[in-house]
Amino acid sequence: MAELRASYTPAVDIQETPDALWIQADLPGVSPQSLELSIENQVLWIVGRADRDVPAGYRPIHDDAPSGDFVRSFILGSAVDAKGIRTSFSDGILTLRIPKLPPSSTAKSRP
Amino acid sequence: MRPGLWTVQQQFLETGAVDTKSFGSTALYEGDEGFLLFVDLPGVLPVGVTIDAEPDRLILTARRLARPSPDGEAFFRREECFSGYWRKEIRFRAAIDPESATARLTDGVLQVFAKKAVRRRPVRVPVQGSGAG
């Protein structure tokens, strides 16, 4: 993952409830097929690519919209259940629900 | 801080700096036939978009409702995504035919196409009348 080269970083909202963390990422122009989620060494990676279907012969005259490869990552830590992550993707928004582990199972990780 | 959340708040850290606001950003392309506009509108439904086409510009508005709260009591740990009312005006360097404009919203991207107006060329008017010519 360290070799990834992203052209932009998508914006996210993170909300926390008593039971879970919710990540909502703005990913306009990203198809589910070009989106990859992975967890490596307790780091959550959101990787993908936003493409535009521009007809041949059309030339750009203005462009401030992010496109191309993107990446964003988060350290999950040991207080969440990485195996219980649920995802949904619609209208250009990726939603992740990351359940927390019960307090008793995370007590040992507290300093 | 509520008890029981300390560990999560300390450990759920971001691994990189972030500086991006993509909502409403645009990409405009020009072809021989017309203009093609892309607008990033994630989380917006078609009913939340208006497009007014005029010969020299498009006036776009969109409304993105606040994200629905997850189940139970929630608070924001990070809030980067736009919500609210958005407006933008796109001016063209060549006249368009407003009647030709079409739009669709897919995967959070609004795509608008407008044909260029047919250029009216000067016409020489023949003069009729009597007399030698």
gemmi code that builds the backbone of each chain (N, CA, C; Angstrom):
import gemmi

chains = {
    "A": [
        ("MET", (0.811, -1.211, 0.000), (0.000, 0.000, 0.000), (0.850, 1.270, 0.000)),
        ("ALA", (2.060, 1.173, 0.541), (2.889, 2.355, 0.632), (3.273, 2.888, -0.738)),
        ("GLU", (3.142, 2.051, -1.772), (3.558, 2.480, -3.104), (2.427, 3.159, -3.869)),
        ("LEU", (1.247, 3.240, -3.256), (0.125, 3.867, -3.939), (0.407, 5.335, -4.215)),
        ("ARG", (0.014, 5.762, -5.391), (0.142, 7.178, -5.732), (-1.241, 7.701, -6.062)),
        ("ALA", (-1.750, 8.540, -5.185), (-3.099, 9.063, -5.349), (-3.032, 10.491, -5.862)),
        ("SER", (-3.998, 10.834, -6.714), (-4.044, 12.201, -7.224), (-4.927, 13.091, -6.358)),
        ("TYR", (-5.742, 12.468, -5.509), (-6.548, 13.282, -4.588), (-6.988, 12.442, -3.398)),
        ("THR", (-7.514, 13.147, -2.403), (-7.972, 12.500, -1.172), (-9.434, 12.832, -0.964)),
        ("PRO", (-10.305, 11.861, -0.947), (-11.727, 12.173, -0.816), (-12.092, 12.682, 0.582)),
        ("ALA", (-13.103, 13.522, 0.615), (-13.605, 14.044, 1.890), (-14.442, 12.984, 2.595)),
        ("VAL", (-14.399, 13.003, 3.920), (-15.184, 12.035, 4.695), (-15.841, 12.720, 5.892)),
        ("ASP", (-16.942, 12.143, 6.297), (-17.533, 12.436, 7.596), (-17.350, 11.197, 8.456)),
        ("ILE", (-17.047, 11.405, 9.717), (-16.961, 10.282, 10.650), (-17.875, 10.575, 11.826)),
        ("GLN", (-18.809, 9.683, 12.049), (-19.696, 9.812, 13.196), (-19.486, 8.614, 14.119)),
        ("GLU", (-19.694, 8.882, 15.384), (-19.525, 7.816, 16.369), (-20.806, 7.646, 17.157)),
        ("THR", (-21.203, 6.410, 17.311), (-22.332, 6.063, 18.166), (-21.798, 5.185, 19.295)),
        ("PRO", (-22.628, 4.886, 20.253), (-22.148, 4.010, 21.336), (-21.654, 2.655, 20.838)),
        ("ASP", (-22.174, 2.226, 19.684), (-21.847, 0.873, 19.225), (-20.903, 0.809, 18.034)),
        ("ALA", (-20.734, 1.921, 17.332), (-19.992, 1.815, 16.068), (-19.443, 3.168, 15.634)),
        ("LEU", (-18.534, 3.084, 14.686), (-18.061, 4.266, 13.961), (-18.631, 4.194, 12.549)),
        ("TRP", (-19.028, 5.344, 12.046), (-19.579, 5.414, 10.695), (-18.700, 6.342, 9.865)),
        ("ILE", (-18.259, 5.850, 8.732), (-17.503, 6.685, 7.800), (-18.341, 6.850, 6.542)),
        ("GLN", (-18.524, 8.089, 6.133), (-19.187, 8.366, 4.866), (-18.223, 9.171, 4.006)),
        ("ALA", (-17.863, 8.605, 2.869), (-16.870, 9.231, 1.993), (-17.520, 9.697, 0.702)),
        ("ASP", (-17.224, 10.926, 0.309), (-17.694, 11.443, -0.978), (-16.836, 10.859, -2.091)),
        ("LEU", (-17.456, 10.026, -2.924), (-16.716, 9.408, -4.023), (-17.481, 9.568, -5.339)),
        ("PRO", (-17.719, 10.804, -5.774), (-18.455, 10.990, -7.026), (-17.662, 10.463, -8.211)),
        ("GLY", (-18.394, 9.836, -9.122), (-17.753, 9.338, -10.330), (-17.001, 8.039, -10.153)),
        ("VAL", (-17.140, 7.435, -8.986), (-16.449, 6.171, -8.720), (-17.450, 5.035, -8.871)),
        ("SER", (-17.108, 4.055, -9.666), (-17.980, 2.890, -9.809), (-17.597, 1.850, -8.770)),
        ("PRO", (-18.545, 1.017, -8.354), (-18.203, -0.031, -7.389), (-17.063, -0.917, -7.859)),
        ("GLN", (-16.961, -1.101, -9.166), (-15.907, -1.968, -9.693), (-14.515, -1.369, -9.511)),
        ("SER", (-14.436, -0.064, -9.398), (-13.122, 0.579, -9.278), (-12.810, 0.953, -7.829)),
        ("LEU", (-13.592, 0.421, -6.904), (-13.398, 0.727, -5.493), (-12.860, -0.496, -4.762)),
        ("GLU", (-11.852, -0.283, -3.935), (-11.251, -1.401, -3.204), (-11.095, -1.016, -1.738)),
        ("LEU", (-11.620, -1.869, -0.879), (-11.462, -1.691, 0.566), (-10.611, -2.831, 1.097)),
        ("SER", (-9.668, -2.508, 1.953), (-8.837, -3.563, 2.519), (-8.361, -3.148, 3.901)),
        ("ILE", (-7.980, -4.125, 4.670), (-7.418, -3.884, 6.002), (-6.076, -4.598, 6.068)),
        ("GLU", (-5.082, -3.828, 6.423), (-3.726, -4.377, 6.463), (-3.036, -3.816, 7.698)),
        ("ASN", (-2.631, -4.698, 8.598), (-1.963, -4.267, 9.832), (-2.795, -3.221, 10.587)),
        ("GLN", (-4.084, -3.492, 10.702), (-5.024, -2.640, 11.432), (-5.205, -1.265, 10.782)),
        ("VAL", (-4.855, -1.160, 9.521), (-5.096, 0.072, 8.773), (-6.155, -0.203, 7.713)),
        ("LEU", (-7.202, 0.614, 7.730), (-8.260, 0.510, 6.729), (-7.897, 1.375, 5.533)),
        ("TRP", (-7.875, 0.757, 4.368), (-7.533, 1.482, 3.138), (-8.766, 1.588, 2.248)),
        ("ILE", (-9.028, 2.793, 1.785), (-10.070, 3.023, 0.785), (-9.348, 3.521, -0.464)),
        ("VAL", (-9.376, 2.701, -1.484), (-8.599, 2.971, -2.687), (-9.506, 2.848, -3.898)),
        ("GLY", (-9.323, 3.691, -4.876), (-10.129, 3.576, -6.080), (-9.741, 4.594, -7.123)),
        ("ARG", (-10.660, 4.745, -8.057), (-10.383, 5.649, -9.171), (-11.696, 6.266, -9.665)),
        ("ALA", (-11.666, 7.562, -9.887), (-12.814, 8.264, -10.460), (-12.512, 8.588, -11.918)),
        ("ASP", (-13.415, 8.179, -12.777), (-13.210, 8.387, -14.212), (-14.354, 9.185, -14.805)),
        ("ARG", (-14.047, 9.852, -15.907), (-15.082, 10.553, -16.674), (-15.122, 9.978, -18.081)),
        ("ASP", (-16.330, 9.863, -18.594), (-16.505, 9.355, -19.948), (-16.637, 10.559, -20.890)),
        ("VAL", (-15.509, 10.977, -21.413), (-15.488, 12.152, -22.284), (-15.396, 11.686, -23.737)),
        ("PRO", (-16.317, 12.132, -24.590), (-16.265, 11.710, -25.992), (-14.987, 12.193, -26.674)),
        ("ALA", (-14.602, 11.453, -27.684), (-13.415, 11.838, -28.446), (-13.639, 13.194, -29.096)),
        ("GLY", (-12.609, 13.979, -29.130), (-12.690, 15.286, -29.772), (-13.035, 16.415, -28.828)),
        ("TYR", (-13.404, 16.081, -27.607), (-13.724, 17.124, -26.629), (-12.478, 17.465, -25.820)),
        ("ARG", (-12.224, 18.747, -25.678), (-11.010, 19.185, -24.994), (-11.379, 19.950, -23.719)),
        ("PRO", (-10.585, 19.776, -22.676), (-10.907, 20.459, -21.407), (-10.615, 21.949, -21.488)),
        ("ILE", (-11.535, 22.743, -21.004), (-11.294, 24.183, -20.935), (-11.355, 24.686, -19.495)),
        ("HIS", (-11.804, 23.819, -18.607), (-11.763, 24.145, -17.171), (-11.917, 22.834, -16.404)),
        ("ASP", (-11.133, 22.685, -15.335), (-11.231, 21.445, -14.573), (-10.719, 21.665, -13.154)),
        ("ASP", (-11.623, 21.714, -12.204), (-11.201, 21.752, -10.802), (-11.792, 20.578, -10.019)),
        ("ALA", (-12.288, 19.587, -10.751), (-12.879, 18.421, -10.103), (-11.834, 17.324, -9.959)),
        ("PRO", (-11.715, 16.767, -8.771), (-10.728, 15.700, -8.608), (-11.107, 14.474, -9.422)),
        ("SER", (-10.107, 13.866, -10.031), (-10.335, 12.627, -10.777), (-9.049, 11.824, -10.747)),
        ("GLY", (-9.173, 10.600, -11.188), (-8.020, 9.717, -11.163), (-7.993, 8.880, -9.899)),
        ("ASP", (-6.801, 8.446, -9.539), (-6.654, 7.547, -8.391), (-6.781, 8.319, -7.076)),
        ("PHE", (-7.400, 7.687, -6.106), (-7.493, 8.303, -4.780), (-7.191, 7.249, -3.731)),
        ("VAL", (-6.842, 7.715, -2.563), (-6.618, 6.806, -1.443), (-6.871, 7.569, -0.151)),
        ("ARG", (-7.429, 6.857, 0.810), (-7.550, 7.408, 2.147), (-7.469, 6.230, 3.124)),
        ("SER", (-6.827, 6.452, 4.226), (-6.612, 5.336, 5.149), (-6.799, 5.791, 6.581)),
        ("PHE", (-7.133, 4.828, 7.429), (-7.387, 5.089, 8.843), (-6.810, 3.949, 9.678)),
        ("ILE", (-6.216, 4.310, 10.782), (-5.765, 3.293, 11.726), (-6.967, 2.862, 12.557)),
        ("LEU", (-7.286, 1.608, 12.477), (-8.463, 1.119, 13.192), (-8.189, 0.896, 14.678)),
        ("GLY", (-7.009, 0.485, 15.019), (-6.740, 0.170, 16.417), (-7.375, -1.152, 16.806)),
        ("SER", (-7.337, -1.423, 18.082), (-7.822, -2.721, 18.554), (-9.204, -2.638, 19.186)),
        ("ALA", (-9.809, -1.458, 19.191), (-11.095, -1.297, 19.881), (-12.288, -1.497, 18.960)),
        ("VAL", (-12.028, -1.814, 17.695), (-13.134, -2.029, 16.763), (-13.047, -3.434, 16.184)),
        ("ASP", (-14.187, -3.867, 15.685), (-14.275, -5.206, 15.100), (-14.131, -5.086, 13.587)),
        ("ALA", (-12.909, -5.266, 13.122), (-12.649, -5.079, 11.695), (-13.394, -6.095, 10.841)),
        ("LYS", (-13.644, -7.262, 11.408), (-14.339, -8.296, 10.628), (-15.831, -8.025, 10.509)),
        ("GLY", (-16.335, -7.095, 11.317), (-17.766, -6.819, 11.294), (-18.139, -5.599, 10.476)),
        ("ILE", (-17.210, -5.091, 9.666), (-17.476, -3.879, 8.889), (-18.542, -4.148, 7.829)),
        ("ARG", (-19.509, -3.255, 7.765), (-20.544, -3.323, 6.729), (-20.396, -2.124, 5.809)),
        ("THR", (-20.661, -2.328, 4.529), (-20.487, -1.247, 3.563), (-21.731, -1.088, 2.689)),
        ("SER", (-21.926, 0.126, 2.224), (-22.920, 0.385, 1.186), (-22.401, 1.527, 0.328)),
        ("PHE", (-22.883, 1.600, -0.909), (-22.351, 2.581, -1.844), (-23.464, 3.019, -2.787)),
        ("SER", (-23.846, 4.270, -2.708), (-24.879, 4.773, -3.610), (-24.757, 6.279, -3.741)),
        ("ASP", (-25.163, 6.782, -4.907), (-25.166, 8.218, -5.191), (-23.803, 8.869, -4.931)),
        ("GLY", (-22.753, 8.113, -5.164), (-21.415, 8.668, -4.981), (-20.961, 8.763, -3.547)),
        ("ILE", (-21.634, 8.057, -2.648), (-21.242, 8.074, -1.244), (-20.999, 6.644, -0.763)),
        ("LEU", (-19.826, 6.445, -0.213), (-19.492, 5.161, 0.408), (-19.751, 5.271, 1.904)),
        ("THR", (-20.487, 4.323, 2.435), (-20.771, 4.304, 3.872), (-20.198, 3.030, 4.485)),
        ("LEU", (-19.446, 3.220, 5.551), (-18.885, 2.094, 6.286), (-19.394, 2.143, 7.718)),
        ("ARG", (-19.835, 1.011, 8.223), (-20.163, 0.896, 9.637), (-19.144, -0.035, 10.272)),
        ("ILE", (-18.402, 0.503, 11.233), (-17.345, -0.268, 11.891), (-17.760, -0.489, 13.336)),
        ("PRO", (-18.170, -1.691, 13.676), (-18.644, -1.918, 15.045), (-17.503, -1.857, 16.056)),
        ("LYS", (-17.834, -1.346, 17.220), (-16.861, -1.353, 18.310), (-16.905, -2.713, 19.004)),
        ("LEU", (-15.808, -3.060, 19.586), (-15.771, -4.255, 20.401), (-16.331, -3.911, 21.780)),
        ("PRO", (-16.895, -4.857, 22.472), (-17.383, -4.587, 23.834), (-16.248, -4.072, 24.709)),
        ("PRO", (-16.558, -3.173, 25.651), (-15.507, -2.585, 26.494), (-14.644, -3.626, 27.185)),
        ("SER", (-15.225, -4.726, 27.579), (-14.446, -5.730, 28.313), (-13.344, -6.318, 27.460)),
        ("SER", (-13.572, -6.417, 26.137), (-12.564, -7.015, 25.274), (-11.473, -6.037, 24.896)),
        ("THR", (-11.674, -4.741, 25.170), (-10.654, -3.742, 24.829), (-9.936, -3.234, 26.059)),
        ("ALA", (-10.324, -3.712, 27.260), (-9.747, -3.170, 28.494), (-8.245, -3.360, 28.545)),
        ("LYS", (-7.769, -4.479, 27.995), (-6.345, -4.760, 28.070), (-5.525, -3.811, 27.210)),
        ("SER", (-6.169, -3.217, 26.212), (-5.408, -2.352, 25.309), (-5.264, -0.941, 25.844)),
        ("ARG", (-5.976, -0.633, 26.933), (-5.877, 0.719, 27.470), (-4.570, 0.874, 28.242)),
        ("PRO", (-3.900, 1.985, 28.084), (-2.632, 2.188, 28.781), (-2.823, 2.377, 30.282)),
    ],
    "B": [
        ("MET", (-16.170, 13.472, 27.771), (-16.030, 12.256, 26.995), (-16.728, 11.106, 27.705)),
        ("ARG", (-17.469, 10.353, 26.952), (-18.201, 9.265, 27.568), (-17.263, 8.108, 27.906)),
        ("PRO", (-17.502, 7.466, 29.027), (-16.654, 6.332, 29.366), (-16.793, 5.230, 28.320)),
        ("GLY", (-15.745, 4.527, 28.129), (-15.784, 3.407, 27.203), (-15.367, 3.756, 25.794)),
        ("LEU", (-15.226, 5.040, 25.504), (-14.868, 5.438, 24.150), (-13.415, 5.858, 24.025)),
        ("TRP", (-12.749, 5.944, 25.157), (-11.405, 6.511, 25.139), (-10.486, 5.787, 24.165)),
        ("THR", (-10.520, 4.475, 24.246), (-9.606, 3.696, 23.422), (-9.844, 3.949, 21.946)),
        ("VAL", (-11.100, 3.963, 21.582), (-11.420, 4.172, 20.173), (-10.974, 5.556, 19.739)),
        ("GLN", (-11.252, 6.542, 20.546), (-10.921, 7.903, 20.124), (-9.418, 8.105, 20.003)),
        ("GLN", (-8.668, 7.405, 20.817), (-7.231, 7.562, 20.740), (-6.631, 6.750, 19.594)),
        ("GLN", (-7.255, 5.633, 19.294), (-6.630, 4.747, 18.326), (-7.154, 4.932, 16.911)),
        ("PHE", (-8.358, 5.440, 16.756), (-8.909, 5.583, 15.417), (-8.374, 6.867, 14.819)),
        ("LEU", (-7.194, 6.787, 14.320), (-6.510, 7.966, 13.834), (-6.388, 7.927, 12.319)),
        ("GLU", (-6.271, 9.081, 11.780), (-6.086, 9.167, 10.345), (-4.609, 9.077, 10.025)),
        ("THR", (-4.308, 8.466, 8.882), (-2.912, 8.230, 8.575), (-2.323, 9.259, 7.612)),
        ("GLY", (-3.071, 10.225, 7.207), (-2.506, 11.199, 6.287), (-3.235, 12.521, 6.365)),
        ("ALA", (-2.596, 13.569, 5.887), (-3.219, 14.887, 5.884), (-4.275, 14.959, 4.795)),
        ("VAL", (-5.277, 15.767, 5.026), (-6.377, 15.872, 4.079), (-6.657, 17.333, 3.793)),
        ("ASP", (-6.799, 17.652, 2.549), (-7.160, 19.003, 2.173), (-7.957, 18.928, 0.882)),
        ("THR", (-9.223, 18.605, 0.986), (-10.006, 18.484, -0.230), (-11.459, 18.846, 0.033)),
        ("LYS", (-12.063, 19.489, -0.909), (-13.496, 19.771, -0.910), (-13.957, 19.565, -2.337)),
        ("SER", (-14.605, 18.467, -2.582), (-14.917, 18.165, -3.966), (-16.340, 18.532, -4.349)),
        ("PHE", (-17.214, 18.772, -3.394), (-18.608, 19.000, -3.745), (-18.743, 20.239, -4.622)),
        ("GLY", (-19.420, 20.069, -5.749), (-19.653, 21.186, -6.646), (-18.495, 21.528, -7.561)),
        ("SER", (-17.423, 20.793, -7.494), (-16.315, 21.067, -8.409), (-16.724, 20.651, -9.821)),
        ("THR", (-16.149, 21.320, -10.795), (-16.621, 21.160, -12.173), (-15.484, 20.873, -13.137)),
        ("ALA", (-15.849, 20.220, -14.215), (-14.936, 20.037, -15.348), (-15.747, 20.333, -16.609)),
        ("LEU", (-15.243, 21.254, -17.411), (-15.962, 21.670, -18.620), (-15.135, 21.328, -19.855)),
        ("TYR", (-15.790, 20.684, -20.802), (-15.141, 20.291, -22.057), (-15.890, 20.941, -23.218)),
        ("GLU", (-15.117, 21.223, -24.266), (-15.699, 21.823, -25.467), (-15.396, 20.963, -26.678)),
        ("GLY", (-16.441, 20.729, -27.470), (-16.279, 20.023, -28.725), (-16.835, 20.859, -29.862)),
        ("ASP", (-16.762, 20.324, -31.047), (-17.271, 21.078, -32.182), (-18.775, 21.304, -32.085)),
        ("GLU", (-19.466, 20.326, -31.520), (-20.932, 20.426, -31.464), (-21.446, 21.168, -30.243)),
        ("GLY", (-20.700, 21.087, -29.143), (-21.235, 21.714, -27.939), (-20.303, 21.630, -26.754)),
        ("PHE", (-20.893, 21.871, -25.581), (-20.137, 21.845, -24.327), (-20.635, 20.692, -23.462)),
        ("LEU", (-19.682, 20.088, -22.759), (-19.995, 18.980, -21.862), (-19.474, 19.350, -20.478)),
        ("LEU", (-20.385, 19.354, -19.520), (-20.039, 19.792, -18.169), (-20.228, 18.641, -17.183)),
        ("PHE", (-19.236, 18.457, -16.319), (-19.336, 17.481, -15.229), (-19.315, 18.251, -13.908)),
        ("VAL", (-20.216, 17.907, -13.014), (-20.261, 18.548, -11.691), (-20.345, 17.454, -10.630)),
        ("ASP", (-19.449, 17.501, -9.669), (-19.477, 16.523, -8.579), (-20.557, 16.900, -7.572)),
        ("LEU", (-21.583, 16.067, -7.492), (-22.682, 16.314, -6.548), (-23.000, 15.034, -5.769)),
        ("PRO", (-22.064, 14.537, -4.999), (-22.327, 13.298, -4.262), (-23.442, 13.496, -3.238)),
        ("GLY", (-24.289, 12.498, -3.148), (-25.356, 12.543, -2.160), (-26.560, 13.369, -2.569)),
        ("VAL", (-26.567, 13.851, -3.806), (-27.688, 14.665, -4.288), (-28.573, 13.809, -5.195)),
        ("LEU", (-29.864, 13.931, -4.997), (-30.801, 13.215, -5.854), (-31.217, 14.112, -7.018)),
        ("PRO", (-31.677, 13.528, -8.121), (-32.089, 14.359, -9.268), (-33.114, 15.426, -8.896)),
        ("VAL", (-34.021, 15.141, -7.978), (-35.025, 16.141, -7.604), (-34.404, 17.309, -6.839)),
        ("GLY", (-33.184, 17.148, -6.400), (-32.510, 18.217, -5.671), (-31.672, 19.116, -6.545)),
        ("VAL", (-31.784, 18.968, -7.861), (-30.965, 19.752, -8.787), (-31.860, 20.582, -9.691)),
        ("THR", (-31.489, 21.837, -9.925), (-32.143, 22.639, -10.957), (-31.074, 23.166, -11.916)),
        ("ILE", (-31.441, 23.239, -13.173), (-30.533, 23.752, -14.197), (-31.319, 24.730, -15.066)),
        ("ASP", (-30.897, 25.951, -15.094), (-31.496, 26.948, -15.974), (-30.496, 27.260, -17.074)),
        ("ALA", (-30.906, 26.989, -18.303), (-30.027, 27.207, -19.452), (-30.382, 28.502, -20.150)),
        ("GLU", (-29.393, 29.327, -20.361), (-29.552, 30.577, -21.103), (-28.537, 30.567, -22.241)),
        ("PRO", (-28.668, 31.462, -23.191), (-27.776, 31.403, -24.357), (-26.289, 31.485, -24.023)),
        ("ASP", (-25.952, 32.146, -22.922), (-24.531, 32.300, -22.613), (-24.108, 31.627, -21.313)),
        ("ARG", (-25.037, 30.958, -20.641), (-24.654, 30.398, -19.338), (-25.640, 29.341, -18.856)),
        ("LEU", (-25.152, 28.582, -17.869), (-25.998, 27.671, -17.109), (-25.997, 28.131, -15.661)),
        ("ILE", (-27.150, 28.101, -15.054), (-27.246, 28.386, -13.624), (-27.684, 27.100, -12.937)),
        ("LEU", (-26.817, 26.589, -12.084), (-27.036, 25.301, -11.444), (-27.269, 25.500, -9.958)),
        ("THR", (-28.232, 24.798, -9.421), (-28.394, 24.758, -7.973), (-28.553, 23.306, -7.549)),
        ("ALA", (-28.128, 23.030, -6.345), (-28.292, 21.687, -5.795), (-28.484, 21.804, -4.298)),
        ("ARG", (-29.179, 20.838, -3.780), (-29.419, 20.799, -2.341), (-29.052, 19.414, -1.829)),
        ("ARG", (-28.092, 19.418, -0.928), (-27.696, 18.151, -0.316), (-28.135, 18.161, 1.143)),
        ("LEU", (-28.982, 17.249, 1.442), (-29.474, 17.163, 2.814), (-28.382, 16.637, 3.726)),
        ("ALA", (-28.473, 16.997, 4.981), (-27.516, 16.486, 5.965), (-27.601, 14.966, 6.018)),
        ("ARG", (-26.454, 14.356, 6.248), (-26.418, 12.910, 6.310), (-27.342, 12.396, 7.407)),
        ("PRO", (-28.058, 11.353, 7.116), (-28.898, 10.784, 8.174), (-28.038, 10.265, 9.312)),
        ("SER", (-28.508, 10.478, 10.513), (-27.746, 10.010, 11.663), (-27.774, 8.496, 11.721)),
        ("PRO", (-26.652, 7.907, 12.047), (-26.656, 6.455, 12.239), (-27.550, 6.092, 13.405)),
        ("ASP", (-27.736, 4.815, 13.541), (-28.574, 4.332, 14.643), (-28.031, 4.830, 15.973)),
        ("GLY", (-28.930, 5.265, 16.828), (-28.549, 5.658, 18.179), (-27.945, 7.051, 18.227)),
        ("GLU", (-27.529, 7.436, 19.406), (-26.921, 8.739, 19.629), (-25.582, 8.820, 18.897)),
        ("ALA", (-25.402, 9.893, 18.122), (-24.182, 10.001, 17.329), (-23.612, 11.401, 17.445)),
        ("PHE", (-22.306, 11.505, 17.320), (-21.670, 12.811, 17.221), (-20.568, 12.735, 16.191)),
        ("PHE", (-20.284, 13.891, 15.616), (-19.308, 13.936, 14.541), (-17.892, 13.922, 15.110)),
        ("ARG", (-17.110, 12.999, 14.617), (-15.681, 13.003, 14.910), (-14.935, 13.803, 13.850)),
        ("ARG", (-15.491, 13.830, 12.659), (-14.902, 14.602, 11.566), (-16.015, 14.973, 10.606)),
        ("GLU", (-15.996, 16.190, 10.111), (-17.059, 16.635, 9.201), (-16.428, 17.450, 8.081)),
        ("GLU", (-16.187, 16.794, 6.968), (-15.560, 17.445, 5.819), (-16.525, 17.597, 4.649)),
        ("CYS", (-17.549, 16.765, 4.614), (-18.444, 16.739, 3.458), (-19.467, 17.870, 3.533)),
        ("PHE", (-19.712, 18.455, 2.387), (-20.643, 19.579, 2.310), (-22.084, 19.090, 2.460)),
        ("SER", (-22.880, 19.896, 3.126), (-24.324, 19.706, 3.072), (-24.967, 21.082, 3.111)),
        ("GLY", (-26.095, 21.183, 2.425), (-26.767, 22.471, 2.375), (-27.110, 22.853, 0.944)),
        ("TYR", (-27.203, 24.142, 0.703), (-27.630, 24.667, -0.592), (-26.409, 25.146, -1.370)),
        ("TRP", (-26.339, 24.772, -2.627), (-25.182, 25.089, -3.470), (-25.666, 25.726, -4.777)),
        ("ARG", (-24.921, 26.695, -5.277), (-25.277, 27.357, -6.525), (-24.019, 27.681, -7.304)),
        ("LYS", (-24.087, 27.528, -8.609), (-22.930, 27.863, -9.439), (-23.413, 28.314, -10.817)),
        ("GLU", (-22.663, 29.239, -11.370), (-22.990, 29.761, -12.701), (-21.833, 29.447, -13.635)),
        ("ILE", (-22.159, 28.830, -14.759), (-21.142, 28.465, -15.747), (-21.378, 29.305, -16.993)),
        ("ARG", (-20.390, 30.109, -17.340), (-20.507, 30.934, -18.541), (-19.721, 30.306, -19.685)),
        ("PHE", (-20.295, 30.394, -20.870), (-19.670, 29.811, -22.051), (-19.064, 30.906, -22.913)),
        ("ARG", (-18.008, 30.541, -23.597), (-17.376, 31.536, -24.469), (-18.011, 31.547, -25.855)),
        ("ALA", (-18.889, 30.601, -26.097), (-19.673, 30.619, -27.335), (-21.122, 30.357, -26.950)),
        ("ALA", (-22.023, 30.951, -27.690), (-23.447, 30.813, -27.343), (-23.897, 29.367, -27.487)),
        ("ILE", (-24.812, 28.991, -26.606), (-25.395, 27.653, -26.689), (-26.862, 27.762, -27.065)),
        ("ASP", (-27.409, 26.619, -27.438), (-28.841, 26.538, -27.682), (-29.492, 26.014, -26.403)),
        ("PRO", (-30.128, 26.870, -25.636), (-30.691, 26.412, -24.344), (-31.656, 25.248, -24.480)),
        ("GLU", (-32.386, 25.227, -25.599), (-33.376, 24.157, -25.782), (-32.712, 22.789, -25.945)),
        ("SER", (-31.446, 22.796, -26.281), (-30.770, 21.515, -26.552), (-30.170, 20.888, -25.304)),
        ("ALA", (-30.177, 21.608, -24.200), (-29.472, 21.123, -23.014), (-30.128, 19.866, -22.443)),
        ("THR", (-29.299, 18.903, -22.118), (-29.752, 17.671, -21.476), (-28.857, 17.398, -20.272)),
        ("ALA", (-29.392, 16.669, -19.288), (-28.618, 16.418, -18.072), (-28.990, 15.068, -17.489)),
        ("ARG", (-28.023, 14.469, -16.824), (-28.284, 13.246, -16.064), (-27.351, 13.210, -14.867)),
        ("LEU", (-27.803, 12.538, -13.835), (-27.052, 12.455, -12.579), (-26.786, 10.981, -12.292)),
        ("THR", (-25.523, 10.612, -12.289), (-25.136, 9.216, -12.096), (-23.948, 9.134, -11.154)),
        ("ASP", (-24.042, 8.261, -10.171), (-22.933, 8.034, -9.226), (-22.422, 9.342, -8.615)),
        ("GLY", (-23.334, 10.264, -8.359), (-22.940, 11.513, -7.727), (-22.306, 12.527, -8.651)),
        ("VAL", (-22.393, 12.294, -9.951), (-21.834, 13.252, -10.916), (-22.945, 13.712, -11.858)),
        ("LEU", (-23.137, 15.018, -11.915), (-24.090, 15.598, -12.862), (-23.366, 15.865, -14.175)),
        ("GLN", (-23.987, 15.415, -15.262), (-23.398, 15.610, -16.584), (-24.390, 16.391, -17.429)),
        ("VAL", (-23.966, 17.538, -17.931), (-24.834, 18.400, -18.725), (-24.203, 18.593, -20.095)),
        ("PHE", (-25.008, 18.422, -21.125), (-24.543, 18.687, -22.489), (-25.431, 19.746, -23.114)),
        ("ALA", (-24.796, 20.707, -23.764), (-25.541, 21.756, -24.469), (-24.896, 21.996, -25.831)),
        ("LYS", (-25.727, 21.978, -26.854), (-25.207, 22.231, -28.200), (-24.879, 23.702, -28.373)),
        ("LYS", (-23.909, 23.965, -29.193), (-23.613, 25.348, -29.533), (-24.727, 25.889, -30.437)),
        ("ALA", (-24.982, 27.145, -30.274), (-26.005, 27.781, -31.104), (-25.512, 27.851, -32.540)),
        ("VAL", (-26.459, 27.687, -33.433), (-26.102, 27.794, -34.848), (-25.756, 29.245, -35.145)),
        ("ARG", (-24.572, 29.424, -35.653), (-24.142, 30.791, -35.939), (-24.892, 31.343, -37.139)),
        ("ARG", (-25.436, 32.500, -36.951), (-26.172, 33.134, -38.051), (-25.189, 33.900, -38.929)),
        ("ARG", (-25.116, 33.464, -40.174), (-24.184, 34.092, -41.098), (-24.887, 35.215, -41.870)),
        ("PRO", (-24.141, 36.212, -42.259), (-24.743, 37.296, -43.059), (-25.189, 36.771, -44.419)),
        ("VAL", (-26.276, 37.281, -44.856), (-26.848, 36.839, -46.134), (-26.940, 38.038, -47.069)),
        ("ARG", (-26.495, 37.854, -48.273), (-26.649, 38.931, -49.262), (-28.042, 38.849, -49.864)),
        ("VAL", (-28.708, 39.974, -49.891), (-30.104, 40.025, -50.352), (-30.131, 40.547, -51.785)),
        ("PRO", (-30.625, 39.752, -52.662), (-30.722, 40.218, -54.058), (-31.781, 41.304, -54.199)),
        ("VAL", (-31.510, 42.243, -55.025), (-32.449, 43.354, -55.260), (-33.136, 43.152, -56.596)),
        ("GLN", (-34.412, 43.168, -56.555), (-35.170, 42.991, -57.792), (-35.756, 44.324, -58.235)),
        ("GLY", (-35.887, 44.449, -59.485), (-36.476, 45.688, -59.995), (-36.358, 45.741, -61.508)),
        ("SER", (-36.817, 46.808, -62.099), (-36.762, 46.960, -63.543), (-35.478, 47.669, -63.912)),
        ("GLY", (-35.128, 47.490, -65.147), (-33.951, 48.192, -65.604), (-32.879, 47.208, -66.081)),
        ("ALA", (-31.937, 47.737, -66.790), (-30.890, 46.879, -67.331), (-29.952, 46.478, -66.218)),
        ("GLY", (-29.514, 45.254, -66.272), (-28.621, 44.790, -65.244), (-27.618, 43.869, -65.787)),
    ],
}
model = gemmi.Model(1)
for chain_id, residues in chains.items():
    chain = gemmi.Chain(chain_id)
    for i, (resn, *xyz) in enumerate(residues, 1):
        res = gemmi.Residue()
        res.name, res.seqid = resn, gemmi.SeqId(i, " ")
        for name, pos in zip(("N", "CA", "C"), xyz):
            atom = gemmi.Atom()
            atom.name, atom.element = name, gemmi.Element(name[0])
            atom.pos, atom.b_iso = gemmi.Position(*pos), 0.0
            res.add_atom(atom)
        chain.add_residue(res)
    model.add_chain(chain)
structure = gemmi.Structure()
structure.add_model(model)
structure.setup_entities()
